[in-house]
Amino acid sequence: MRRARNLVLDTVIGRWKSLFAEKQWPLVDHWCQFLLARNNKAISRDTWSQLLEFVRYVDPALSNYDAERAWTYLIDELFEYLTKNGIVQIGQMTDLSQKC
């Protein structure tokens, strides 16, 4: 059987919340809100994999975010969303208590 290229958004949000509850990525709720606001119905496997890499590579204050790295467009847009909405100021984190 062939694996689906896209994953249903509601399913992956549940998986991310479980996964990052253990790994304690403080931006997970903002990521979920960002995706829900965009009315995405599905997430590609590439985005799933890239987010895991993003969490490992980029600190939560985004001080080491590299726009030249080959992130998926959603991760680049997340960076813009977090900085433009004042959720994260480069090198500083604001209150991350928002839940999705």
Backbone as ProteinMPNN parsed JSONL, in Angstrom:
{"seq_chain_A": "MRRARNLVLDTVIGRWKSLFAEKQWPLVDHWCQFLLARNNKAISRDTWSQLLEFVRYVDPALSNYDAERAWTYLIDELFEYLTKNGIVQIGQMTDLSQKC", "coords_chain_A": {"N_chain_A": [[0.836, -1.182, 0.0], [0.511, 2.229, -0.761], [2.02, 5.038, 0.823], [0.421, 7.901, 2.147], [0.894, 11.187, 0.85], [0.213, 13.477, 2.098], [-0.821, 14.584, 5.326], [-3.611, 14.581, 7.499], [-4.639, 17.608, 8.944], [-5.827, 17.9, 11.583], [-5.119, 15.473, 12.724], [-2.274, 15.536, 12.693], [-1.799, 17.738, 14.317], [-2.613, 16.785, 16.824], [-0.677, 14.779, 17.122], [1.702, 16.309, 17.1], [1.308, 17.829, 19.438], [1.403, 15.827, 21.387], [3.989, 14.748, 20.957], [5.64, 17.033, 21.338], [5.009, 17.676, 23.907], [6.545, 16.056, 25.427], [9.123, 16.725, 24.494], [9.103, 19.374, 24.928], [8.774, 21.817, 23.279], [8.38, 25.145, 23.139], [6.961, 26.612, 21.234], [4.957, 25.177, 20.054], [2.135, 25.495, 20.371], [1.696, 27.956, 19.162], [2.479, 27.349, 16.571], [0.448, 25.511, 15.896], [-1.817, 27.215, 16.064], [-1.146, 29.026, 14.046], [-1.261, 27.337, 11.762], [-3.979, 26.539, 11.841], [-5.24, 29.021, 11.507], [-4.582, 29.565, 8.914], [-6.217, 27.906, 7.575], [-5.398, 25.413, 6.682], [-5.825, 22.148, 5.535], [-4.414, 19.898, 5.344], [-1.133, 18.531, 5.87], [2.0, 18.315, 4.402], [4.231, 15.511, 4.093], [6.831, 16.363, 3.868], [6.764, 18.843, 5.199], [6.151, 17.934, 7.771], [8.519, 16.494, 8.391], [10.421, 18.531, 8.097], [9.64, 20.313, 10.106], [10.352, 18.906, 12.413], [13.121, 18.908, 12.099], [13.537, 21.684, 12.177], [12.811, 22.261, 14.835], [14.847, 20.913, 16.181], [17.097, 22.298, 15.256], [16.729, 25.153, 15.412], [16.669, 27.543, 17.96], [14.125, 28.293, 20.469], [13.85, 31.082, 20.715], [14.477, 31.934, 18.257], [16.93, 32.967, 17.53], [18.967, 31.817, 16.095], [17.89, 31.312, 13.649], [17.974, 30.636, 10.234], [17.344, 32.091, 7.339], [18.234, 31.434, 4.864], [18.488, 28.748, 4.787], [17.093, 25.699, 3.552], [14.117, 25.669, 4.201], [10.673, 24.549, 4.334], [8.0, 26.39, 2.779], [5.987, 26.909, 4.679], [7.302, 26.908, 7.149], [9.03, 29.05, 6.854], [7.055, 31.03, 6.669], [5.953, 30.753, 9.2], [8.021, 31.763, 10.788], [7.921, 34.474, 9.998], [5.292, 35.068, 10.872], [5.539, 34.686, 13.673], [7.403, 36.676, 14.356], [6.336, 39.081, 13.282], [3.937, 39.304, 14.68], [4.792, 39.771, 17.189], [5.238, 37.67, 18.905], [7.613, 36.368, 19.15], [10.594, 38.036, 19.564], [13.517, 38.488, 17.87], [15.908, 36.615, 19.432], [14.671, 36.905, 21.852], [12.021, 35.684, 23.855], [8.526, 36.051, 24.153], [5.564, 35.912, 26.229], [4.591, 32.653, 26.052], [2.259, 31.287, 26.514], [-0.107, 30.825, 25.149], [-2.645, 28.678, 23.983], [-3.667, 26.101, 21.678]], "CA_chain_A": [[0.0, 0.0, 0.0], [1.281, 3.457, -0.877], [1.842, 5.978, 1.931], [-0.134, 9.2, 1.762], [1.873, 12.276, 0.814], [-0.264, 14.521, 2.999], [-1.396, 14.124, 6.584], [-4.74, 15.419, 7.897], [-4.172, 18.597, 9.92], [-6.263, 17.582, 12.951], [-4.327, 14.329, 13.194], [-0.891, 15.916, 12.982], [-1.782, 18.641, 15.48], [-2.621, 15.897, 17.997], [0.629, 14.12, 17.23], [2.698, 17.311, 17.512], [1.097, 18.182, 20.845], [1.92, 14.711, 22.195], [5.441, 14.689, 20.775], [6.321, 18.181, 21.919], [4.777, 17.71, 25.349], [7.733, 15.417, 25.987], [10.324, 17.464, 24.095], [8.895, 20.727, 25.451], [9.007, 22.905, 22.336], [7.428, 26.154, 23.598], [6.235, 27.258, 20.141], [4.02, 24.24, 19.43], [0.78, 26.038, 20.329], [1.682, 29.011, 18.138], [2.528, 26.632, 15.292], [-0.899, 24.991, 15.654], [-2.682, 28.376, 15.785], [-0.751, 29.512, 12.727], [-1.809, 26.434, 10.75], [-5.436, 26.613, 11.871], [-5.63, 30.317, 10.954], [-4.375, 29.491, 7.463], [-7.215, 26.958, 7.076], [-4.782, 24.237, 6.06], [-6.546, 20.912, 5.831], [-3.447, 18.807, 5.334], [0.285, 18.877, 5.987], [2.815, 17.382, 3.624], [5.256, 14.77, 4.842], [8.013, 17.229, 3.885], [6.597, 19.812, 6.287], [6.281, 17.171, 9.02], [9.944, 16.223, 8.61], [11.136, 19.798, 8.239], [9.363, 20.891, 11.424], [11.19, 18.2, 13.387], [14.473, 19.448, 11.907], [13.479, 23.072, 12.653], [12.803, 22.223, 16.309], [16.192, 20.513, 16.618], [18.117, 23.236, 14.792], [16.474, 26.552, 15.758], [16.255, 27.729, 19.35], [12.788, 28.878, 20.538], [13.904, 32.539, 20.552], [14.767, 32.115, 16.831], [18.154, 33.748, 17.345], [19.831, 31.169, 15.114], [17.105, 31.006, 12.448], [18.702, 30.957, 9.011], [16.389, 32.192, 6.24], [18.846, 30.859, 3.663], [18.364, 27.289, 4.855], [15.995, 25.252, 2.685], [12.907, 25.312, 4.942], [9.448, 24.611, 3.548], [7.417, 27.733, 2.841], [5.224, 27.082, 5.915], [8.211, 27.239, 8.248], [9.417, 30.446, 6.622], [5.906, 31.861, 7.027], [5.837, 30.712, 10.661], [9.0, 32.724, 11.289], [7.338, 35.808, 9.779], [4.125, 35.171, 11.754], [5.992, 34.837, 15.06], [8.091, 37.957, 14.555], [5.428, 40.199, 12.98], [2.909, 39.38, 15.709], [5.427, 40.046, 18.475], [5.281, 36.473, 19.741], [9.048, 36.213, 19.378], [11.5, 39.052, 19.046], [14.733, 37.715, 17.649], [16.753, 36.508, 20.615], [13.852, 37.003, 23.061], [10.704, 35.072, 23.758], [7.498, 36.681, 24.973], [4.735, 34.915, 26.895], [4.221, 31.603, 25.114], [1.243, 30.472, 27.179], [-1.277, 30.642, 24.297], [-2.919, 27.263, 23.66], [-4.594, 25.922, 20.545]], "C_chain_A": [[0.885, 1.251, 0.0], [0.986, 4.406, 0.274], [1.307, 7.308, 1.406], [0.952, 10.263, 1.809], [1.502, 13.392, 1.772], [-0.917, 13.887, 4.22], [-2.497, 15.101, 6.986], [-4.313, 16.317, 9.062], [-4.571, 18.256, 11.352], [-5.443, 16.435, 13.548], [-2.915, 14.757, 13.564], [-0.797, 16.897, 14.141], [-1.785, 17.811, 16.766], [-1.283, 15.222, 18.21], [1.707, 15.1, 17.67], [2.538, 17.661, 18.983], [1.627, 17.078, 21.761], [3.444, 14.654, 22.143], [6.14, 15.823, 21.511], [5.982, 18.403, 23.383], [5.987, 17.102, 26.045], [8.995, 16.227, 25.696], [10.263, 18.933, 24.508], [9.338, 21.827, 24.489], [7.98, 23.985, 22.628], [6.622, 26.833, 22.488], [5.163, 26.371, 19.521], [2.609, 24.821, 19.342], [0.659, 27.158, 19.299], [1.728, 28.413, 16.739], [1.131, 26.123, 14.928], [-1.865, 26.125, 15.303], [-2.41, 28.925, 14.394], [-1.365, 28.645, 11.629], [-3.333, 26.504, 10.691], [-5.935, 27.926, 11.261], [-5.51, 30.34, 9.427], [-5.386, 28.563, 6.797], [-6.594, 25.814, 6.283], [-5.592, 23.012, 6.467], [-5.601, 19.727, 5.918], [-2.032, 19.372, 5.409], [1.074, 17.844, 5.191], [3.806, 16.661, 4.541], [6.551, 15.581, 4.908], [7.933, 18.233, 5.028], [6.727, 19.121, 7.633], [7.756, 16.97, 9.36], [10.724, 17.507, 8.861], [10.866, 20.439, 9.598], [10.212, 20.213, 12.489], [12.633, 18.696, 13.308], [14.559, 20.882, 12.451], [13.561, 23.124, 14.177], [14.174, 21.839, 16.849], [17.229, 21.596, 16.356], [17.952, 24.655, 15.351], [16.018, 26.666, 17.205], [14.903, 28.454, 19.394], [12.754, 30.407, 20.417], [14.268, 32.926, 19.116], [16.066, 32.872, 16.547], [19.099, 33.124, 16.327], [19.059, 30.731, 13.865], [17.872, 31.486, 11.223], [17.722, 30.926, 7.839], [16.925, 31.584, 4.951], [18.787, 29.33, 3.651], [17.105, 26.874, 4.08], [14.792, 24.756, 3.495], [11.722, 25.292, 3.974], [8.843, 25.998, 3.728], [6.624, 27.947, 4.124], [6.122, 27.452, 7.092], [8.737, 28.658, 8.076], [8.288, 31.395, 7.003], [5.661, 31.863, 8.531], [6.793, 31.721, 11.279], [8.449, 34.147, 11.154], [6.168, 36.053, 10.72], [4.547, 35.438, 13.202], [6.636, 36.191, 15.314], [7.158, 39.143, 14.309], [4.348, 40.381, 14.038], [3.485, 39.577, 17.102], [5.471, 38.861, 19.417], [6.726, 36.188, 20.119], [9.746, 37.416, 18.769], [12.838, 38.341, 18.97], [15.621, 37.782, 18.887], [15.979, 36.583, 21.913], [12.528, 36.313, 22.817], [9.753, 35.86, 24.642], [6.703, 35.579, 25.652], [4.237, 33.895, 25.87], [3.096, 30.73, 25.658], [-0.017, 30.257, 26.349], [-1.437, 29.171, 23.926], [-3.829, 27.198, 22.443], [-5.593, 24.84, 20.866]], "O_chain_A": [[1.897, 1.299, 0.699], [-0.171, 4.567, 0.664], [1.708, 7.771, 0.338], [1.816, 10.249, 2.685], [2.358, 14.161, 2.209], [-1.487, 12.798, 4.149], [-2.339, 16.312, 6.833], [-3.71, 15.856, 10.031], [-3.732, 18.317, 12.25], [-5.121, 16.441, 14.737], [-2.41, 14.389, 14.624], [0.191, 16.887, 14.876], [-1.035, 18.109, 17.695], [-0.808, 15.104, 19.339], [2.537, 14.769, 18.516], [3.53, 17.777, 19.701], [2.231, 17.364, 22.794], [4.102, 14.527, 23.175], [7.119, 15.599, 22.224], [6.607, 19.237, 24.038], [6.407, 17.563, 27.106], [9.842, 16.389, 26.575], [11.265, 19.644, 24.441], [10.171, 22.665, 24.835], [6.793, 23.763, 22.385], [5.681, 27.567, 22.787], [4.519, 26.777, 18.553], [1.947, 24.649, 18.318], [-0.372, 27.288, 18.639], [1.08, 28.921, 15.823], [0.683, 26.283, 13.793], [-2.641, 26.01, 14.354], [-3.338, 29.249, 13.653], [-1.928, 29.171, 10.669], [-3.91, 26.526, 9.604], [-6.952, 27.934, 10.568], [-6.249, 31.05, 8.746], [-5.403, 28.45, 5.571], [-7.19, 25.308, 5.333], [-5.991, 22.876, 7.624], [-5.935, 18.687, 6.486], [-1.778, 20.525, 5.06], [0.832, 16.642, 5.304], [4.16, 17.15, 5.614], [7.286, 15.497, 5.892], [8.913, 18.452, 5.74], [7.35, 19.664, 8.546], [8.186, 17.243, 10.48], [11.587, 17.557, 9.738], [11.764, 21.045, 10.183], [10.738, 20.884, 13.377], [13.287, 18.881, 14.334], [15.537, 21.245, 13.105], [14.297, 23.936, 14.738], [14.615, 22.379, 17.863], [18.143, 21.786, 17.159], [18.94, 25.287, 15.724], [15.093, 25.973, 17.629], [14.565, 29.164, 18.447], [11.72, 30.967, 20.051], [14.358, 34.111, 18.796], [16.269, 33.362, 15.436], [19.94, 33.817, 15.756], [19.526, 29.877, 13.112], [18.359, 32.616, 11.189], [17.316, 29.851, 7.397], [16.155, 31.257, 4.048], [19.013, 28.702, 2.616], [16.157, 27.652, 3.98], [14.481, 23.565, 3.479], [11.758, 25.936, 2.926], [9.133, 26.692, 4.702], [6.586, 29.071, 4.626], [5.72, 28.242, 7.946], [8.873, 29.389, 9.056], [8.533, 32.447, 7.593], [5.209, 32.867, 9.081], [6.418, 32.454, 12.194], [8.51, 34.931, 12.101], [6.061, 37.131, 11.306], [3.984, 36.304, 13.871], [6.435, 36.788, 16.372], [7.194, 40.116, 15.063], [3.892, 41.501, 14.267], [2.75, 39.551, 18.089], [5.718, 39.031, 20.61], [7.027, 35.816, 21.253], [9.518, 37.767, 17.612], [13.239, 37.664, 19.916], [16.028, 38.858, 19.326], [16.549, 36.351, 22.979], [11.983, 36.353, 21.714], [10.116, 36.285, 25.739], [7.128, 34.423, 25.65], [3.536, 34.255, 24.924], [2.993, 29.558, 25.299], [-0.925, 29.564, 26.806], [-0.459, 28.502, 23.592], [-4.641, 28.091, 22.198], [-6.459, 24.537, 20.045]]}, "name": "protein", "num_of_chains": 1, "seq": "MRRARNLVLDTVIGRWKSLFAEKQWPLVDHWCQFLLARNNKAISRDTWSQLLEFVRYVDPALSNYDAERAWTYLIDELFEYLTKNGIVQIGQMTDLSQKC"}
